Amino acid sequence: MYPVIALIVLLVFTWIVAMWASCGENEEHDDVEKPEQSSDEHDHRDAD
């Protein structure tokens, strides 16, 4: 009985970590893209 409970807990923990990691990746991509766009704008302003 205990191995079954341990397996269920492990699967739930793995699922939570996977969801957290995928949400973290989406936020990081959004944060990374915005500064790049603003830095590109600054580069174009400096070039002009």
N, CA, C, O and CB atoms as a CASP TS submission, in Angstrom:
PFRMAT TS
TARGET T0000
AUTHOR 0000-0000-0000
METHOD Language model
MODEL 1
PARENT N/A
ATOM      1  N   MET     1       0.830  -1.198   0.000  1.00  0.00           N
ATOM      2  CA  MET     1       0.000   0.000   0.000  1.00  0.00           C
ATOM      3  C   MET     1       0.874   1.262   0.000  1.00  0.00           C
ATOM      4  O   MET     1       0.584   2.209  -0.730  1.00  0.00           O
ATOM      5  CB  MET     1      -0.944  -0.002   1.220  1.00  0.00           C
ATOM      6  N   TYR     2       1.929   1.283   0.802  1.00  0.00           N
ATOM      7  CA  TYR     2       2.784   2.460   0.872  1.00  0.00           C
ATOM      8  C   TYR     2       3.498   2.756  -0.458  1.00  0.00           C
ATOM      9  O   TYR     2       3.622   3.926  -0.823  1.00  0.00           O
ATOM     10  CB  TYR     2       3.807   2.276   1.973  1.00  0.00           C
ATOM     11  N   PRO     3       3.969   1.742  -1.188  1.00  0.00           N
ATOM     12  CA  PRO     3       4.583   2.047  -2.494  1.00  0.00           C
ATOM     13  C   PRO     3       3.606   2.725  -3.459  1.00  0.00           C
ATOM     14  O   PRO     3       4.006   3.580  -4.249  1.00  0.00           O
ATOM     15  CB  PRO     3       5.116   0.766  -3.130  1.00  0.00           C
ATOM     16  N   VAL     4       2.333   2.345  -3.394  1.00  0.00           N
ATOM     17  CA  VAL     4       1.335   2.959  -4.264  1.00  0.00           C
ATOM     18  C   VAL     4       1.150   4.428  -3.889  1.00  0.00           C
ATOM     19  O   VAL     4       1.085   5.289  -4.767  1.00  0.00           O
ATOM     20  CB  VAL     4      -0.012   2.200  -4.172  1.00  0.00           C
ATOM     21  N   ILE     5       1.066   4.716  -2.602  1.00  0.00           N
ATOM     22  CA  ILE     5       0.912   6.093  -2.143  1.00  0.00           C
ATOM     23  C   ILE     5       2.149   6.907  -2.521  1.00  0.00           C
ATOM     24  O   ILE     5       2.029   8.048  -2.968  1.00  0.00           O
ATOM     25  CB  ILE     5       0.677   6.137  -0.612  1.00  0.00           C
ATOM     26  N   ALA     6       3.330   6.328  -2.344  1.00  0.00           N
ATOM     27  CA  ALA     6       4.567   7.023  -2.698  1.00  0.00           C
ATOM     28  C   ALA     6       4.613   7.318  -4.197  1.00  0.00           C
ATOM     29  O   ALA     6       5.053   8.395  -4.600  1.00  0.00           O
ATOM     30  CB  ALA     6       5.790   6.189  -2.282  1.00  0.00           C
ATOM     31  N   LEU     7       4.173   6.388  -5.011  1.00  0.00           N
ATOM     32  CA  LEU     7       4.158   6.589  -6.456  1.00  0.00           C
ATOM     33  C   LEU     7       3.197   7.710  -6.843  1.00  0.00           C
ATOM     34  O   LEU     7       3.521   8.542  -7.690  1.00  0.00           O
ATOM     35  CB  LEU     7       3.772   5.290  -7.170  1.00  0.00           C
ATOM     36  N   ILE     8       2.033   7.734  -6.234  1.00  0.00           N
ATOM     37  CA  ILE     8       1.046   8.785  -6.522  1.00  0.00           C
ATOM     38  C   ILE     8       1.603  10.151  -6.112  1.00  0.00           C
ATOM     39  O   ILE     8       1.481  11.122  -6.859  1.00  0.00           O
ATOM     40  CB  ILE     8      -0.294   8.502  -5.781  1.00  0.00           C
ATOM     41  N   VAL     9       2.205  10.223  -4.940  1.00  0.00           N
ATOM     42  CA  VAL     9       2.787  11.492  -4.478  1.00  0.00           C
ATOM     43  C   VAL     9       3.894  11.934  -5.427  1.00  0.00           C
ATOM     44  O   VAL     9       3.989  13.117  -5.757  1.00  0.00           O
ATOM     45  CB  VAL     9       3.340  11.355  -3.034  1.00  0.00           C
ATOM     46  N   LEU    10       4.726  11.005  -5.868  1.00  0.00           N
ATOM     47  CA  LEU    10       5.808  11.333  -6.784  1.00  0.00           C
ATOM     48  C   LEU    10       5.262  11.841  -8.116  1.00  0.00           C
ATOM     49  O   LEU    10       5.782  12.813  -8.664  1.00  0.00           O
ATOM     50  CB  LEU    10       6.702  10.114  -7.008  1.00  0.00           C
ATOM     51  N   LEU    11       4.238  11.207  -8.634  1.00  0.00           N
ATOM     52  CA  LEU    11       3.647  11.641  -9.895  1.00  0.00           C
ATOM     53  C   LEU    11       3.030  13.036  -9.763  1.00  0.00           C
ATOM     54  O   LEU    11       3.191  13.878 -10.647  1.00  0.00           O
ATOM     55  CB  LEU    11       2.585  10.634 -10.358  1.00  0.00           C
ATOM     56  N   VAL    12       2.329  13.272  -8.665  1.00  0.00           N
ATOM     57  CA  VAL    12       1.727  14.596  -8.455  1.00  0.00           C
ATOM     58  C   VAL    12       2.822  15.656  -8.328  1.00  0.00           C
ATOM     59  O   VAL    12       2.706  16.736  -8.908  1.00  0.00           O
ATOM     60  CB  VAL    12       0.824  14.597  -7.188  1.00  0.00           C
ATOM     61  N   PHE    13       3.868  15.360  -7.584  1.00  0.00           N
ATOM     62  CA  PHE    13       4.972  16.308  -7.423  1.00  0.00           C
ATOM     63  C   PHE    13       5.631  16.604  -8.770  1.00  0.00           C
ATOM     64  O   PHE    13       5.923  17.760  -9.078  1.00  0.00           O
ATOM     65  CB  PHE    13       6.014  15.757  -6.430  1.00  0.00           C
ATOM     66  N   THR    14       5.864  15.570  -9.567  1.00  0.00           N
ATOM     67  CA  THR    14       6.470  15.745 -10.885  1.00  0.00           C
ATOM     68  C   THR    14       5.589  16.609 -11.776  1.00  0.00           C
ATOM     69  O   THR    14       6.087  17.475 -12.497  1.00  0.00           O
ATOM     70  CB  THR    14       6.717  14.386 -11.546  1.00  0.00           C
ATOM     71  N   TRP    15       4.268  16.374 -11.727  1.00  0.00           N
ATOM     72  CA  TRP    15       3.333  17.151 -12.541  1.00  0.00           C
ATOM     73  C   TRP    15       3.347  18.617 -12.123  1.00  0.00           C
ATOM     74  O   TRP    15       3.336  19.506 -12.975  1.00  0.00           O
ATOM     75  CB  TRP    15       1.910  16.580 -12.424  1.00  0.00           C
ATOM     76  N   ILE    16       3.371  18.873 -10.812  1.00  0.00           N
ATOM     77  CA  ILE    16       3.392  20.255 -10.327  1.00  0.00           C
ATOM     78  C   ILE    16       4.682  20.954 -10.766  1.00  0.00           C
ATOM     79  O   ILE    16       4.640  22.104 -11.203  1.00  0.00           O
ATOM     80  CB  ILE    16       3.257  20.293  -8.785  1.00  0.00           C
ATOM     81  N   VAL    17       5.816  20.277 -10.654  1.00  0.00           N
ATOM     82  CA  VAL    17       7.091  20.870 -11.068  1.00  0.00           C
ATOM     83  C   VAL    17       7.084  21.145 -12.569  1.00  0.00           C
ATOM     84  O   VAL    17       7.574  22.186 -13.009  1.00  0.00           O
ATOM     85  CB  VAL    17       8.271  19.940 -10.699  1.00  0.00           C
ATOM     86  N   ALA    18       6.538  20.229 -13.354  1.00  0.00           N
ATOM     87  CA  ALA    18       6.483  20.423 -14.802  1.00  0.00           C
ATOM     88  C   ALA    18       5.612  21.625 -15.161  1.00  0.00           C
ATOM     89  O   ALA    18       5.978  22.422 -16.026  1.00  0.00           O
ATOM     90  CB  ALA    18       5.950  19.160 -15.491  1.00  0.00           C
ATOM     91  N   MET    19       4.472  21.756 -14.508  1.00  0.00           N
ATOM     92  CA  MET    19       3.591  22.900 -14.782  1.00  0.00           C
ATOM     93  C   MET    19       4.267  24.199 -14.361  1.00  0.00           C
ATOM     94  O   MET    19       4.179  25.200 -15.072  1.00  0.00           O
ATOM     95  CB  MET    19       2.237  22.739 -14.046  1.00  0.00           C
ATOM     96  N   TRP    20       4.939  24.194 -13.215  1.00  0.00           N
ATOM     97  CA  TRP    20       5.624  25.381 -12.720  1.00  0.00           C
ATOM     98  C   TRP    20       6.756  25.778 -13.674  1.00  0.00           C
ATOM     99  O   TRP    20       6.959  26.962 -13.941  1.00  0.00           O
ATOM    100  CB  TRP    20       6.176  25.134 -11.298  1.00  0.00           C
ATOM    101  N   ALA    21       7.485  24.791 -14.182  1.00  0.00           N
ATOM    102  CA  ALA    21       8.581  25.068 -15.096  1.00  0.00           C
ATOM    103  C   ALA    21       8.063  25.632 -16.413  1.00  0.00           C
ATOM    104  O   ALA    21       8.663  26.553 -16.968  1.00  0.00           O
ATOM    105  CB  ALA    21       9.397  23.804 -15.347  1.00  0.00           C
ATOM    106  N   SER    22       6.954  25.089 -16.923  1.00  0.00           N
ATOM    107  CA  SER    22       6.423  25.588 -18.184  1.00  0.00           C
ATOM    108  C   SER    22       5.886  27.003 -18.020  1.00  0.00           C
ATOM    109  O   SER    22       6.017  27.817 -18.935  1.00  0.00           O
ATOM    110  CB  SER    22       5.323  24.661 -18.708  1.00  0.00           C
ATOM    111  N   CYS    23       5.291  27.311 -16.888  1.00  0.00           N
ATOM    112  CA  CYS    23       4.821  28.680 -16.641  1.00  0.00           C
ATOM    113  C   CYS    23       6.008  29.608 -16.501  1.00  0.00           C
ATOM    114  O   CYS    23       5.969  30.736 -16.993  1.00  0.00           O
ATOM    115  CB  CYS    23       3.933  28.747 -15.374  1.00  0.00           C
ATOM    116  N   GLY    24       7.045  29.167 -15.851  1.00  0.00           N
ATOM    117  CA  GLY    24       8.244  29.979 -15.693  1.00  0.00           C
ATOM    118  C   GLY    24       8.905  30.270 -17.028  1.00  0.00           C
ATOM    119  O   GLY    24       9.394  31.380 -17.239  1.00  0.00           O
ATOM    120  N   GLU    25       8.933  29.313 -17.924  1.00  0.00           N
ATOM    121  CA  GLU    25       9.526  29.517 -19.238  1.00  0.00           C
ATOM    122  C   GLU    25       8.727  30.546 -20.023  1.00  0.00           C
ATOM    123  O   GLU    25       9.316  31.401 -20.686  1.00  0.00           O
ATOM    124  CB  GLU    25       9.601  28.193 -20.011  1.00  0.00           C
ATOM    125  N   ASN    26       7.415  30.488 -19.965  1.00  0.00           N
ATOM    126  CA  ASN    26       6.596  31.445 -20.700  1.00  0.00           C
ATOM    127  C   ASN    26       6.832  32.853 -20.187  1.00  0.00           C
ATOM    128  O   ASN    26       6.926  33.788 -20.983  1.00  0.00           O
ATOM    129  CB  ASN    26       5.113  31.085 -20.591  1.00  0.00           C
ATOM    130  N   GLU    27       6.929  33.026 -18.887  1.00  0.00           N
ATOM    131  CA  GLU    27       7.171  34.348 -18.323  1.00  0.00           C
ATOM    132  C   GLU    27       8.560  34.842 -18.693  1.00  0.00           C
ATOM    133  O   GLU    27       8.737  36.022 -18.995  1.00  0.00           O
ATOM    134  CB  GLU    27       7.005  34.324 -16.801  1.00  0.00           C
ATOM    135  N   GLU    28       9.546  33.955 -18.672  1.00  0.00           N
ATOM    136  CA  GLU    28      10.905  34.362 -19.001  1.00  0.00           C
ATOM    137  C   GLU    28      10.991  34.807 -20.449  1.00  0.00           C
ATOM    138  O   GLU    28      11.662  35.796 -20.745  1.00  0.00           O
ATOM    139  CB  GLU    28      11.889  33.223 -18.737  1.00  0.00           C
ATOM    140  N   HIS    29      10.333  34.106 -21.355  1.00  0.00           N
ATOM    141  CA  HIS    29      10.366  34.499 -22.758  1.00  0.00           C
ATOM    142  C   HIS    29       9.741  35.872 -22.936  1.00  0.00           C
ATOM    143  O   HIS    29      10.254  36.686 -23.704  1.00  0.00           O
ATOM    144  CB  HIS    29       9.640  33.464 -23.628  1.00  0.00           C
ATOM    145  N   ASP    30       8.649  36.146 -22.245  1.00  0.00           N
ATOM    146  CA  ASP    30       8.013  37.458 -22.344  1.00  0.00           C
ATOM    147  C   ASP    30       8.942  38.532 -21.807  1.00  0.00           C
ATOM    148  O   ASP    30       9.070  39.597 -22.410  1.00  0.00           O
ATOM    149  CB  ASP    30       6.678  37.476 -21.582  1.00  0.00           C
ATOM    150  N   ASP    31       9.597  38.266 -20.673  1.00  0.00           N
ATOM    151  CA  ASP    31      10.494  39.249 -20.075  1.00  0.00           C
ATOM    152  C   ASP    31      11.720  39.462 -20.963  1.00  0.00           C
ATOM    153  O   ASP    31      12.236  40.576 -21.053  1.00  0.00           O
ATOM    154  CB  ASP    31      10.923  38.800 -18.664  1.00  0.00           C
ATOM    155  N   VAL    32      12.180  38.414 -21.607  1.00  0.00           N
ATOM    156  CA  VAL    32      13.386  38.531 -22.428  1.00  0.00           C
ATOM    157  C   VAL    32      13.075  39.282 -23.714  1.00  0.00           C
ATOM    158  O   VAL    32      13.898  40.078 -24.167  1.00  0.00           O
ATOM    159  CB  VAL    32      13.967  37.140 -22.748  1.00  0.00           C
ATOM    160  N   GLU    33      11.917  39.054 -24.311  1.00  0.00           N
ATOM    161  CA  GLU    33      11.597  39.693 -25.582  1.00  0.00           C
ATOM    162  C   GLU    33      11.405  41.198 -25.424  1.00  0.00           C
ATOM    163  O   GLU    33      11.835  41.960 -26.290  1.00  0.00           O
ATOM    164  CB  GLU    33      10.345  39.070 -26.179  1.00  0.00           C
ATOM    165  N   LYS    34      10.778  41.639 -24.353  1.00  0.00           N
ATOM    166  CA  LYS    34      10.498  43.066 -24.189  1.00  0.00           C
ATOM    167  C   LYS    34      11.777  43.893 -24.076  1.00  0.00           C
ATOM    168  O   LYS    34      11.885  44.903 -24.771  1.00  0.00           O
ATOM    169  CB  LYS    34       9.632  43.289 -22.960  1.00  0.00           C
ATOM    170  N   PRO    35      12.757  43.523 -23.238  1.00  0.00           N
ATOM    171  CA  PRO    35      13.988  44.321 -23.188  1.00  0.00           C
ATOM    172  C   PRO    35      14.740  44.315 -24.514  1.00  0.00           C
ATOM    173  O   PRO    35      15.355  45.319 -24.873  1.00  0.00           O
ATOM    174  CB  PRO    35      14.895  43.803 -22.089  1.00  0.00           C
ATOM    175  N   GLU    36      14.705  43.204 -25.247  1.00  0.00           N
ATOM    176  CA  GLU    36      15.387  43.161 -26.535  1.00  0.00           C
ATOM    177  C   GLU    36      14.764  44.167 -27.490  1.00  0.00           C
ATOM    178  O   GLU    36      15.475  44.859 -28.218  1.00  0.00           O
ATOM    179  CB  GLU    36      15.334  41.746 -27.134  1.00  0.00           C
ATOM    180  N   GLN    37      13.434  44.249 -27.490  1.00  0.00           N
ATOM    181  CA  GLN    37      12.767  45.192 -28.377  1.00  0.00           C
ATOM    182  C   GLN    37      13.118  46.619 -27.984  1.00  0.00           C
ATOM    183  O   GLN    37      13.391  47.451 -28.850  1.00  0.00           O
ATOM    184  CB  GLN    37      11.244  44.984 -28.346  1.00  0.00           C
ATOM    185  N   SER    38      13.115  46.912 -26.689  1.00  0.00           N
ATOM    186  CA  SER    38      13.421  48.268 -26.242  1.00  0.00           C
ATOM    187  C   SER    38      14.887  48.595 -26.533  1.00  0.00           C
ATOM    188  O   SER    38      15.198  49.728 -26.900  1.00  0.00           O
ATOM    189  CB  SER    38      13.118  48.428 -24.732  1.00  0.00           C
ATOM    190  N   SER    39      15.797  47.621 -26.375  1.00  0.00           N
ATOM    191  CA  SER    39      17.204  47.886 -26.654  1.00  0.00           C
ATOM    192  C   SER    39      17.401  48.089 -28.156  1.00  0.00           C
ATOM    193  O   SER    39      18.240  48.891 -28.567  1.00  0.00           O
ATOM    194  CB  SER    39      18.095  46.727 -26.136  1.00  0.00           C
ATOM    195  N   ASP    40      16.628  47.363 -28.984  1.00  0.00           N
ATOM    196  CA  ASP    40      16.701  47.576 -30.428  1.00  0.00           C
ATOM    197  C   ASP    40      16.238  48.983 -30.773  1.00  0.00           C
ATOM    198  O   ASP    40      16.816  49.640 -31.639  1.00  0.00           O
ATOM    199  CB  ASP    40      15.852  46.531 -31.179  1.00  0.00           C
ATOM    200  N   GLU    41      15.190  49.444 -30.092  1.00  0.00           N
ATOM    201  CA  GLU    41      14.702  50.790 -30.346  1.00  0.00           C
ATOM    202  C   GLU    41      15.773  51.815 -29.983  1.00  0.00           C
ATOM    203  O   GLU    41      15.973  52.794 -30.702  1.00  0.00           O
ATOM    204  CB  GLU    41      13.409  51.056 -29.554  1.00  0.00           C
ATOM    205  N   HIS    42      16.464  51.586 -28.858  1.00  0.00           N
ATOM    206  CA  HIS    42      17.511  52.507 -28.447  1.00  0.00           C
ATOM    207  C   HIS    42      18.658  52.490 -29.470  1.00  0.00           C
ATOM    208  O   HIS    42      19.244  53.530 -29.769  1.00  0.00           O
ATOM    209  CB  HIS    42      18.030  52.140 -27.035  1.00  0.00           C
ATOM    210  N   ASP    43      18.971  51.301 -29.999  1.00  0.00           N
ATOM    211  CA  ASP    43      20.036  51.209 -30.989  1.00  0.00           C
ATOM    212  C   ASP    43      19.670  52.005 -32.243  1.00  0.00           C
ATOM    213  O   ASP    43      20.518  52.689 -32.815  1.00  0.00           O
ATOM    214  CB  ASP    43      20.312  49.737 -31.346  1.00  0.00           C
ATOM    215  N   HIS    44      18.421  51.916 -32.666  1.00  0.00           N
ATOM    216  CA  HIS    44      17.998  52.643 -33.855  1.00  0.00           C
ATOM    217  C   HIS    44      18.030  54.149 -33.587  1.00  0.00           C
ATOM    218  O   HIS    44      18.394  54.927 -34.470  1.00  0.00           O
ATOM    219  CB  HIS    44      16.582  52.197 -34.290  1.00  0.00           C
ATOM    220  N   ARG    45      17.657  54.559 -32.392  1.00  0.00           N
ATOM    221  CA  ARG    45      17.695  55.984 -32.061  1.00  0.00           C
ATOM    222  C   ARG    45      19.144  56.488 -32.050  1.00  0.00           C
ATOM    223  O   ARG    45      19.428  57.589 -32.522  1.00  0.00           O
ATOM    224  CB  ARG    45      17.021  56.243 -30.687  1.00  0.00           C
ATOM    225  N   ASP    46      20.051  55.676 -31.509  1.00  0.00           N
ATOM    226  CA  ASP    46      21.453  56.081 -31.477  1.00  0.00           C
ATOM    227  C   ASP    46      22.026  56.142 -32.886  1.00  0.00           C
ATOM    228  O   ASP    46      22.846  57.012 -33.182  1.00  0.00           O
ATOM    229  CB  ASP    46      22.273  55.116 -30.613  1.00  0.00           C
ATOM    230  N   ALA    47      21.607  55.232 -33.759  1.00  0.00           N
ATOM    231  CA  ALA    47      22.109  55.212 -35.133  1.00  0.00           C
ATOM    232  C   ALA    47      21.610  56.430 -35.913  1.00  0.00           C
ATOM    233  O   ALA    47      22.312  56.945 -36.782  1.00  0.00           O
ATOM    234  CB  ALA    47      21.679  53.914 -35.842  1.00  0.00           C
ATOM    235  N   ASP    48      20.411  56.881 -35.603  1.00  0.00           N
ATOM    236  CA  ASP    48      19.880  58.048 -36.310  1.00  0.00           C
ATOM    237  C   ASP    48      20.581  59.278 -35.777  1.00  0.00           C
ATOM    238  O   ASP    48      20.300  60.390 -36.223  1.00  0.00           O
ATOM    239  CB  ASP    48      18.330  58.169 -36.141  1.00  0.00           C
TER
END
